[in-house]
Amino acid sequence: MPSHRSSPSKESVSSCGSSTLHLSKSAPYSFLTTFARTSILSLLTSAISVGYLEIEDYDETFHFGDPKASTNAVHLKVLDGKFWPRVFGSGDLGFSEAYMIGEVEVENLKAIMDLWLDNQSSMSAISSLYGRLAAAFSGLRNAFFGQTRSRARLNVIASYDQSNELFKAFLSREMMYSCALWADDEGGVRGDLLHGASDGDLEAAQQRKIHHVLKTARVKPGDRLLEFGTGWGGLAIEAAASYGCEVDTLTLSVEQKTLAEERVRARGLAGRVRVHLLDYRDVPPEWEHAFDAFVSIEMLEHVGSKVRPAEPFFPFFPPHVLNPARSPARVQYYRKYFEVVDFALKPTAATIVVTCSTFPEGRYSNYQPDDFMRRYMWPNSCLPSATVLIDAAYAASRGRFTLEAVENHAPHYPRTLRTWDRRLKANLRQDVMAAQHPALRDDALYKAFVRKWEYLFAYAGAGFAKGYITCHMLTFVRAVSAVPSRPRDGES
């Protein structure tokens, strides 16, 4: 549908608080900015087939789609001309950056995410050749260099070694940073939208998730439980306190380890819950055949996807890009992950429960370029598909793991994210954050920091709601005697 444009009156332009919007016809954009804007507006003319978009700039307001036929109307106000070349160069990643630093004002973040996903196939064209090449090479870098030990530690620093006060502001009391499970007691997955939030609703839903995982893992008093991805110790503490387990749990975050150990001591569980600052690839030899059960809650996203080419390839592109019939050997790190699990579990009567955000099968690729999440939230993360994980578990265990159950928790994630967003806005304090990060005393930087988290909650929430990403829980069992072999030396 062709776009419509309207020119604001002098009053409407000068009444805006942004100096950028005080530009007049005598102070137009530069050639580069004008070219970027013209290109984006031209693409939007044919890109918006679902929904309605209104973009207000300093000189004109542009309209795309049919407002009468749409239930999703989006209004954007451009506050800085840098918005246009940023989006032209980096597409949706550029848009997220523009939002965080205040170059664009968005009335409803969820609405713009829904609009993007509803028109995703055509909206993805809003990126220059440079932006597409940069995305392609970032995807190749993530795929081939993968999650080395040093890179994994640096990525955790960027993701989790922030102030624990930040996470306390929006997580539940046990600080579970993963999808909750909502039930009728909280009004279900849309209870907050229909009836409003209630005190303790997130705590109840997260406790339900913890107990669901532990019951599925069949843990009992005296069992030894291995966990990859401690978080702040919520599941490990519950396993020891309520199920009588002895727990070894691994993390790469110093901040998480410190607080988790404080919480373990406060519950009188020192000696029964051991928190290790350790990469999962470096488990000690004495852990061979030592554990009755294994659990991991949304840690597999950070394992990373590293491919091993099946044959020589052109130095800049993998074989299946040049020739789709030639496919590289499947991802290394997922297999390595399950090899370690296979090594650590007892030869018989062992259970594995893993949860992970995933891509639907048709959207999965080893080559995942930078987007907002991989650039600003979880560097070098990679979402697998359920089938990729199942295949890796089977190959790593040489058939010793039997898939018992697959659950999709994606419908529960949007409410979890909405709840985190409400709690962050209600509880986060600038002075508390600035005490550990002095740069956040600057109001502009603090606002950008908060916008990053608001963007995350809306971005991920729309992805789960639209089925763009999913969240699976996989359960494997080893019911018969099997003697796993130690992971081969030199594999990482």
N, C-alpha and C positions, 0 to 999 in steps of 0.2 A: 504494500500500500504506500503511495507517495507520502512524503512527509509534508507537514504543514508548518509554517513558521509565522511568528508574529513579532513585531518590534515593540519593546516596552516603551512607555512614556518616560520623559526625563524624570518625573517624580518617582516612578517605580524603580528606576535605576539608582538614583541618588539616595533613595531611602535605605538601601541595603548597607549593612555595616561593613562589608569588605571593601578595601581600597581597590581591589582588582575590578570590582563591578562598577567603579567610578570611571572606567575607561570610556572614552567617547570615540566618535568616528574619526577624530583627529589623532587617536592613539591606538591604531589597530594592532593586531597580533603580528608577530614576525612572519616571514615567509614560511619557515619550518612549521610554526604552530598553525598557521592558516592552512597549509597543505595537510597536516595531520587531521585537523578538524574537518576539512572538506572531505577527506578520504573516509573518515569514520562515519560522518553523516550520510555519505553516499551509500556505504555498506548497510547502515541501519535502515535505509529506505526499503530494502528488500529482506532484511534479516528478521524484523519483528512481524511474525505471523500470528503469534499468540500473545495477548496482553497489550498494554499501552504504555508508552514511554514518552515523558516530557522532559526535555533538557533546557534549562534556563541558563543562558550565557549573558555576558555583559551587554550585548547589542541585540540579541534576538532570542526567542524561545522556539524550540523545534519540537514537533509532535510526530510520533510514529505509532502505527497501529490504530485501532478503532476504539475510542473510549466508551462508546455506547455498547459495544459487543463484549467488553472485557470486564472481568471481575478483579483483575490485577492491574491497577494503575500505579505507575512509578513516576516520581518526580525527582529529578536531580538538579542541583544548582551548582554550576561551575564557579568556584571561588578564586581560581588561579589558572591562568592560561597554560601553565606547565602540565595541567591535566591532559590536554589533547596529545602532545607528543609522548607522554608517558604511557597512555593507553594504546596509542598507535604502535609504539615500540614493543610493548610487553603484554598486550591483551588483558586478560583477567588478572594476571599478576600485577600489571601496571595499575589497574583499577584499585586493587587492594592497597597498593602503596599510596595512591592519591587519596584514598579515604583516610588512611592512618595519619598522614601528615596534613590533612585539612585542605586539600586542593579542590575537593568536591563535597557538597553537603547532600546527604541522603535522608529522606524522611523516614523510610522504612527499609532497613537492611534485608529483612526476610523477603520483601517484595522484589527487590532487585535480584536477589539470588534465584527466586522462583522464575523471574522473567528470563534470566540468563539460561537456566537449565531447560525451560520450556522451549527456547529457541536455540539450543546449544549447537546444533549442527551448522546453523548459519552464522551465529554470533562468533564462533571460533575463528571466522575469517578476519575478525577485527584485530589484526596484528600484522606488522610489516614483515617483509622477507627477513630483515635482520632479526626481528623477534622470533620468527619461526626457526631460523638457524640456531639462535641462542638456545631455544628450548630443546631442539634436537640434540645439540651437543651436551647440554646438561643431562638429558636422559641417557645418552651414551656414557657419560662420566659416572652417573649413578649405577649404571648396569655393569660396567666393566671394572671399575675400581672398587665399587662395593663398600661394605662397612668393615674397614680394617679396624684393628683394636684401637689404634690412636684416634682414628676418625670417630669411632663409636663414643669414645670418652669426650671428645670435643663436642659432639652432637648432644650428648647428655647435659653438658655444661650449658649449652644454649637452650635446651628444652626444659630441664628440671632443676638445675642448680641455681635457680632464682630464689628469692626469699620464700621461706616456708609460709610467711605471713600472707603472701599472695594467694597461695592455694587454700589456706585456712579461710580466706575471705569468701570462697564460693563452693568449696567441697563440703561434704557431710562430715560429721564429727570424726568418723573413722578414716576420713580423707581417702576415699576411693575415687581415683581419677579414671573412671571407666563407666560404661553404660550401666545404669541401674535397671532393675526389673520392677515395673509398676503393676499393681494388682487392683482389684475392686476396692480394697481398703483406702487407696489413694485416688479413686475415681478412674483408674486405668490410664492409658497412655495419653489421653486428652483431658484428664481430670482438671488440670490447672487452667485450661482454656474454658472449660464448661462451668467450673465451680470456684475457680481461684485456687491459689496455692494455700497449703495449710502447714502449720508448724510441725516439723519432724517428718514431713512426707518424704524428703530425700533420704533421711536416715533410715526410715523403714524400708524403702525400696533398695537401698544399698545393702542393708542387712539381709534382705531376701536374696539378693544376688550372691552374696558371700556364702550363705548356707546352701543355696542351690548348687554352687560349684563344688563345695566340700561334700555334700551328700552324693553328688554325681561321681565324685572321686572315690567314694566308698571308704573314706578314712575312718579309723576306729582307734580307741585308746591303745597306745603303744606303737602305732604306726609311725614310720619316718617319712616325712613329706618334703619334697624338693620343690622350690618355687623359683622361677626366673622372672624377675621384675618385682621388687619388693614394694614399690610405691612407698607409702609411709607405714607399712606393716599391718594394715587392717585385716587382710585375710590371714596372714601368718599368726597374728595374735589370736584371732577367733579359732583357728585350727588347734592351737595349743590349749586355749582356755576352755573351749566348749566341746572339743572332740578328743582331747587327750593326746594330741600328736606331738612329736618332736620335729621341729621345722628348721631346715636350712634354706635361706632365701638370699637371692643374689641381686645386687644393684650396682650401677656405675655412678650413682649420684651421692656425693659426700653429704649434701644437705638432707637427702632422704634418709641415708643411713643414720645420721646423727639423731634426727627426730624419731625415726623408727625405734632405735635402741632406747631412747628416753621413754617411749611409750611401752616398750616391752618391760623395762624395769618398773615402771609405774604399775603394771598389772601383775608384778611378781613372777614374771616368766623368764627371767634371765637364766640361761642354761638350757631352756627348752626351746627358745627361738634364737637362732644365731643368724645375724645379718652380716653378709660377706660383701665387701667392696671388690667385686670379681667379675670378669668377663665370663660368659657362659662357656666359652671355648677353653677356659683355663681351669676347669674343675680338677680337683686333686685326684691322684690315682686311687686313694683309699675310698673314694665314693663309688667304685665299681660294685654293682649289684647291691647297693646299700639302701635303696628307697622303695617303699611300698606304693607310693603314688607321686604323681607330678602334676603341678598346676601352673598356669601362666595366664595372667589376665592382661590382654591388650599390650603385650610386649613384642609379639612377632612382627608388628609393623616396623620395628626399629632394627630388625635383623638385617634388613637390606637385601637387595637382589644383585648378586654377582653371577654373570654367565661365563661359562667356559666354552669358547668356540669349538665346534666339532671339527673344523678344518681351517686352513689359512684363509684370511679374509682381507679385503681392501682396508687399508689402515684407518679410514675414517668412518666406515659404516659396517655394521654386522651383516653376515651373509644373507639373512632372511629379508633385510631391507633391499639389497640389490636383487635378490632372487628369493621370493617368499617360500619356494619349495625347499630351500636349504635352511634348516633351523638349527640354532646352536643347542648344545646340550643344556638341559634344564638347570635352573638356578642352583648355585652351590650352597649358599648360606642356609637356605631352608633345610637342605639335606643335612648339612653339618649340625644344625640345631637338633634335629631329631636323632642323629647319631649319638650326640651327647646324652639325650634323654634315654635312648636305648641302652647305652653304656651304664647309666646310673641306676636304672630300675632293676628290681629283682627279676630273676628269670621266669617267675610264675606269679599269677594272681596280682598283677600290677595294673594300675589305671592311669590314664593320661587325660587331662582336661585342659584345653587351650581355648581362649577366646581371642578374637582378632577382628579388627575392621578390615573389610575385604572389598574387592571389586567384583561385580557380577562377571560371570565367565566371559561374556562378550566384550567387556571393557578392559580386561586384564592385559597387560603387556609387561615384559621385563624392563622395557625402556620407558621410564616415567620421568618426564622433564620437571623442572622446578615449577611449582605453583605456590600459592600463598602458604599452604601448610608446610611444604618441603623447604621453602625459603625462610620463613619467619617463625615457625612453630617447632617442627621436628625435622631438622636438616638430614638429608639423605635417607629419610624414611621411604618405605616402599610397601604399597598395599598388595598382598597376594590375592589370589582367588581361593575359594574353598578347595577346588580340585587340585590346584598347585600344592597346597599344604597336604592334602590326603596322599597325593602321589609321592611327595617328598618323604612323608612318614613311612609309607610302605617301602620305598626304595632304601631308606636309611636303616630300617629295621630288618631288611631282607625278608619281609613278610611276617615278622613276628608281632607287629601291631595289627589288630583287627578293628576297623572302624565300627563303632557301636551306635553312635547317634550324631546327628547334625541338627543344630538349632539356629534359627535366625533371630537375633535380638534387635535388628534394625528398627522395628516400630517403636521400641522403647527409648531410642537415643534422642529424638527431637525433644521430648519432654525433659530428659536429663539435661540437655544443653540449654533449654529455656530456663530451667531452674538455676543452673550455674550462672547464667546471664543476670537473672534477677538478684541473686545473692551477691555477685560481684559489685553490681551497681549500689547495692544497699550497704555493703560492708567494707569495701576497699577504701583505705585512707592514704592520702598522699604523704603525710608526715611519717607514717609507718613504713611505707615503701622507700621513702627518701633516706630513712635511717640506715638502710643497707645499700641503697643505690643513690648516692648524693645527686647525681645528674637529674633525678626525677623531682628535685626541688623546682626545676624550671617548669612552669605551667604548661608551656607548649609541648615539651617532651613528655610530661605526665599524661596530657590528653592523648597524644599519639600512642603511648603505651596502653592506655585503657581502650582506645579504639581498636588496637590490635586484637585484644581479647574479645571485644564485642563482635568484631568481624569474624573471628574464629567460630564463635557460637552460632552466628547466623549462617555462615558458609557451610559448616558441617551439618547443621540442622536441616538446611535445605537439601543437601546431598543425600542424607538418610531418608528424608521424607519423600523425595522424588525417586528413590531407588538407584541413584547415581552411585552410591556406595552402600555396602551392607555391613553387617556385624555378625559373624558366625561363632558358635561354640561347638567345638569338635570333641568328641569323646572316643578314645581308643582303649582297648583292653588287651592284655596279654594273659590269656586264661590258661594256656598250656606251657609246659616247661620249655624255655628257650635260653640259650646261653649267648648273650650278645658279645660281640668283639669290641675291643678298645678302639676308639677312633684312630684312624691312621695318622701317623706322624707327618707333619708338613702340611696338613690340610687346615685351612683357616678361612 
